[in-house]
């Protein structure tokens, strides 16, 4: 007698298996987050010629665990003017979307020799095939966009519920920044969807793996098929979505003390800290899935799905290093520069590239042809697209300059161009300084 069905085609074994997969995904996410904190500290310390954590555990591996235990035993404070419900709810709204996003990321599987990345599990639950992800949603990428939009609510409610002006300003910044870069993120993602033809993350990995013998199809990666520009836009927009340097205006301690979590302490502060690094790991996994084939790669060792996890982890490690590299080397941008980059550069660039890729796809499918030669059709689409792009760039720059001049004129100001000092100007400045009253450096015996 089989398991009683909860619904059409779903039994208790499926439910138990789904719960087990969710628990495994949670454990993997937490462990990778803890290692990410250690990894960031060690890499930043090396880039800045410092030592980094090296006492708690071998190579300082347990330092993150020690910090977490320390935060758990600290006093938990709630400001008297805070909205208690929002103040308590906000940290969980920051953590939960980060974990839910990771559930649609395929982290392992064998995609070589035309395989689909599925594995078979024998046991008391019955033999069943499964994917190395919690859920392969038909609209998995839309689920990712929904969760990335929902995550900002944790920041906004933390700032609003704290009852303090500095967290409130930080939450307003977070809202504007998320809206600005969600648009660029979505447009670059639309190009990937146009090329892949699917919203499923597993389907995207399958498309990029191709039919190659070893499961390594570099030319089939979306970073190549989309023309590299969507990947660059997505990487920059993702860095801004994560509030990581150089776009960490939400946590700018110089003017906002600590940002939206200024009033938080103990376990609630630890949740925000956990969410930040968990989001970094999750976003790195999304980038690997969208543009670099996910866990697909050559079966260098006969270990099946485990080889896919090794490839996924190696690709993920590259992007985690890039995020840390940004943090250690790039200065924080001004807020107006942040908005300008999002609205005036990334959004027009990703929108124009999406239209041009769409034209190329139409030509390649034969639905749009100008001549008997497909090469001529490709050249025509590229030429027209690049020409329109250049003209649109000049028009956009002219509009931005006109608007700036009008704002200055309204304030009675005039923009003065910067002139680099020449050798004559420097010599004149040196001579005038040497002959200035009270300057004794040039007189005999007057040094001091």
Secondary structure, DSSP 8 states (H G I E B T S, - for coil): ----EEETTEEHHHHHHHHHHHHHHHHHHHHHHHHHHHHHHHHHHHHTT-----SSSGGGTTHHHHHHHHHHTS-----TTS-HHHHHHHHHHHHHHHHHHHTT-------GGG--S-EEE-STT--EEE-SSS---TTHHHHHHHHHHHHHHHHHHHHHHTT-HHHHHHHHHHHHHHHHHHHHHHHHHHHHHHHH--S-HHHHHHHHHTT-SSS--GGGSHHHHTTSHHHHHHHHHHHHHTT-TTS-GGG-HHHHTTGGGTT--HHHHHHHHHHHHHHHHHHHHHHHHHHS-TT-----SS-THHHHHHHHHHHHHHHHHHHHHHHHH-----HHHHHHIIIIIIHHHHHHHHHHHHHHHHHHHTSS-SSS-HHHHHHHHHHHHHHHHHHHHHHHHHHHHHHHHHHHHHTT----------HHHHHHHHHHHHTSTT--TTSTT---
